[in-house]
Amino acid sequence: MKKILVTLCVLFSVAAAHSQEMNMSDGYKTAVGVKVYPGALTVKHFLSPGVAIEGLGYFWQYGTRVTGLYELNANINGVDGLKWYIGAGAHAGFYNPSWTRDYPSRTGGIDIGVDGILGLDYKITGAPLDISFDWQPSFNVGGYTYFEGGWGGLALRFAF
């Protein structure tokens, strides 16, 4: 955990130095931060004004999960900085022994699956802060096969 916090501090410092050269009211190209539930590091990068990719690294009591998403973004008229987005991607999860202890029907320590995402993204005008809230349903196709509708949450990111 200490290494993660040090890495985030370094990333935020580099981003802060870079963002001083930009007009933050124009939106953002890349944002780095944290997502709540179950707890993730998140990086969102725009390939073009309406297309972004997002990487998530989740860490919680049952292990880790890495997710990559392709997202289509569109402005919401009347609110500067507010966008809605929808997308799809894939994940791989690596679970520790407490996973099978707490969920005996779920065998194996690895799962692979597909994800969807639907959410809102708000870049605060004049500040290097991006906030998003989304729902990220997933379906595991490798390992234990099941639908998971409880992923998603609130992300706070430093935008540059």
TILOKOL-72651 format. One line per 5 residues: number of its first residue (from 1); for each residue x, y negated, z of C-alpha. Coordinates in nm, 3 decimals, always signed. Layout:
NUM> X,Y,Z | ... $
***
This chain:
1> +0.000,+0.000,+0.000 | +0.288,-0.235,+0.078 | +0.433,-0.179,-0.271 | +0.097,-0.261,-0.428 | +0.071,-0.588,-0.234 $
6> +0.428,-0.688,-0.326 | +0.356,-0.610,-0.694 | +0.039,-0.821,-0.686 | +0.224,-1.113,-0.525 | +0.491,-1.103,-0.796 $
11> +0.228,-1.085,-1.072 | +0.032,-1.375,-0.924 | +0.350,-1.586,-0.892 | +0.446,-1.528,-1.256 | +0.090,-1.596,-1.367 $
16> +0.071,-1.917,-1.164 | +0.389,-2.050,-1.325 | +0.256,-1.963,-1.671 | -0.095,-2.102,-1.614 | +0.035,-2.450,-1.531 $
21> +0.105,-2.491,-1.903 | -0.253,-2.399,-2.004 | -0.585,-2.580,-2.003 | -0.783,-2.350,-1.774 | -1.118,-2.490,-1.894 $
26> -1.064,-2.302,-2.223 | -1.126,-1.964,-2.057 | -0.850,-1.708,-2.025 | -0.652,-1.457,-2.225 | -0.549,-1.222,-1.940 $
31> -0.661,-1.180,-1.579 | -0.512,-0.965,-1.302 | -0.672,-0.886,-0.967 | -0.865,-0.646,-0.748 | -1.205,-0.480,-0.775 $
36> -1.415,-0.380,-0.477 | -1.563,-0.030,-0.484 | -1.407,+0.192,-0.424 | -1.096,-0.026,-0.455 | -0.900,-0.089,-0.773 $
41> -0.634,-0.297,-0.937 | -0.774,-0.450,-1.256 | -0.621,-0.610,-1.565 | -0.846,-0.757,-1.834 | -0.697,-0.883,-2.162 $
46> -0.879,-1.044,-2.453 | -0.774,-0.920,-2.797 | -1.000,-1.182,-2.960 | -1.266,-1.423,-2.823 | -1.533,-1.150,-2.806 $
51> -1.326,-0.834,-2.751 | -1.135,-0.734,-2.438 | -0.965,-0.428,-2.297 | -0.960,-0.355,-1.926 | -0.746,-0.119,-1.725 $
56> -0.843,-0.005,-1.375 | -0.639,+0.186,-1.120 | -0.864,+0.309,-0.836 | -0.731,+0.416,-0.498 | -0.954,+0.562,-0.226 $
61> -0.976,+0.838,+0.033 | -1.014,+1.112,-0.230 | -0.721,+1.017,-0.452 | -0.671,+0.800,-0.760 | -0.845,+0.739,-1.088 $
66> -0.719,+0.555,-1.397 | -0.974,+0.404,-1.639 | -0.936,+0.227,-1.972 | -1.228,+0.030,-2.120 | -1.303,-0.147,-2.450 $
71> -1.546,-0.435,-2.389 | -1.755,-0.660,-2.614 | -1.809,-1.004,-2.454 | -2.059,-1.279,-2.539 | -2.123,-1.624,-2.391 $
76> -2.440,-1.696,-2.197 | -2.570,-2.028,-2.331 | -2.616,-2.305,-2.079 | -2.349,-2.190,-1.830 | -1.987,-2.275,-1.911 $
81> -1.753,-1.984,-1.841 | -2.025,-1.719,-1.800 | -2.021,-1.415,-2.030 | -2.198,-1.081,-2.037 | -2.013,-0.772,-2.149 $
86> -2.076,-0.414,-2.246 | -1.830,-0.142,-2.334 | -1.705,+0.212,-2.315 | -1.388,+0.399,-2.228 | -1.239,+0.700,-2.055 $
91> -1.093,+0.799,-1.720 | -0.872,+1.058,-1.553 | -0.905,+1.126,-1.181 | -0.658,+1.300,-0.952 | -0.808,+1.416,-0.623 $
96> -0.656,+1.526,-0.293 | -0.766,+1.832,-0.087 | -1.023,+1.632,+0.115 | -1.228,+1.605,-0.208 | -1.297,+1.978,-0.220 $
101> -1.333,+1.996,+0.158 | -1.608,+1.729,+0.162 | -1.764,+1.845,-0.167 | -1.717,+2.226,-0.178 | -1.909,+2.264,-0.505 $
106> -1.660,+2.038,-0.684 | -1.362,+2.252,-0.768 | -1.024,+2.141,-0.895 | -0.819,+1.832,-0.831 | -0.839,+1.668,-1.175 $
111> -1.127,+1.533,-1.380 | -1.147,+1.366,-1.718 | -1.448,+1.178,-1.847 | -1.613,+0.899,-2.039 | -1.727,+0.566,-1.897 $
116> -1.968,+0.290,-1.985 | -1.968,-0.062,-1.846 | -2.222,-0.345,-1.830 | -2.154,-0.669,-1.646 | -2.119,-1.043,-1.604 $
121> -1.789,-1.233,-1.611 | -1.748,-1.590,-1.483 | -1.430,-1.791,-1.533 | -1.439,-2.091,-1.300 | -1.380,-2.405,-1.506 $
126> -1.061,-2.586,-1.409 | -0.939,-2.308,-1.178 | -0.739,-1.993,-1.252 | -1.007,-1.769,-1.101 | -1.228,-1.513,-1.277 $
131> -1.510,-1.327,-1.103 | -1.698,-1.034,-1.251 | -1.972,-0.801,-1.137 | -2.052,-0.481,-1.324 | -2.197,-0.133,-1.329 $
136> -1.971,+0.145,-1.456 | -2.151,+0.478,-1.499 | -1.934,+0.775,-1.592 | -1.969,+1.136,-1.697 | -1.698,+1.388,-1.616 $
141> -1.642,+1.636,-1.897 | -1.324,+1.806,-1.770 | -1.280,+1.947,-1.421 | -1.610,+1.936,-1.232 | -1.880,+1.823,-1.479 $
146> -2.125,+1.567,-1.342 | -2.274,+1.219,-1.392 | -2.162,+0.942,-1.155 | -2.378,+0.631,-1.147 | -2.228,+0.461,-0.845 $
151> -1.908,+0.307,-0.988 | -1.876,-0.064,-1.053 | -1.852,-0.364,-0.830 | -1.711,-0.710,-0.778 | -1.374,-0.810,-0.927 $
156> -1.168,-1.115,-0.833 | -0.889,-1.191,-1.079 | -0.623,-1.454,-1.133 | -0.667,-1.578,-1.490 | -0.389,-1.704,-1.712 $
***
